[in-house]
Amino acid sequence: MEAIPRDYGERSQFDRYCKLVLYHEALDYLREMQRRREHETPFSALSQADLDKLFTVDHYPSDSYVFSSHGYDLHIDNELVAEAFAELSSMEQSILILHCVLELADGEIGALMGMSRSAIQRHRTKTLKDLRTKLMALMPEGG
């Protein structure tokens, strides 16, 4: 009986090769984990402001209410705001649309509507105040 089998050298070389392959795979894995730690940030480490940037909301035309004046549209997504806005007169709606959508000054709105700047300013502030009170009345408690 032989003390050392004939294929002992081949088995030893194969064992060494397998250990070497596993060693290098472990090194590759550790390098990859280090690279990820350096280049990736976990969600738990992000601030709330950064998390808020990571989502999107789908907007569909059928989900908003559209009010038009002088060829410009105001899209309102909130049903309560749209309901309160719909109750305004067409002149008040036009003033707010031109002010909010086009960001026109009172004098420019007055020139478009044939009114004075002070009259536009008076109508705009009164309308915004009325709209605010209507919305406060329509809002559910605690909202």
Order of alpha helices (4+ residues) and beta strands (2+ residues): alpha-alpha-beta-beta-alpha-alpha-alpha-alpha
